[in-house]
């Protein structure tokens, strides 16, 4: 199941594990990404908490957790090479994985069609 937030994160769910990344629209808006700060594995986050930060030539942007849970994995490859975070590659580049503690609290997320209508 793939969902999107109003803050332009995507969340792909496989049971209680959620992979989180940023949408192609977000990558386009950020432009040239220069640095990424990912959360620590084991960190507990609440829905809406800033879990990661992406710095670009335009701005620093918080990446918010779409759900409450515990960080189980980060995409270490992105720490060494940010070139794969492009509008074309955004959906294939998760930033972190989260073990969700309340799978029922995801009503605030949108399906892909609703998100595409939001961003035009």
PyMOL commands that set and color helices and strands:
alter all, ss='L'
color gray80, all
select helices_A, chain A and resi 24-30+77-80+90-92+112-119
alter helices_A, ss='H'
color red, helices_A
select strands_A, chain A and resi 2-4+9-14+17-22+33-37+44-45+50-56+60-64+69-74+96-100
alter strands_A, ss='S'
color yellow, strands_A
deselect
rebuild
show_as cartoon
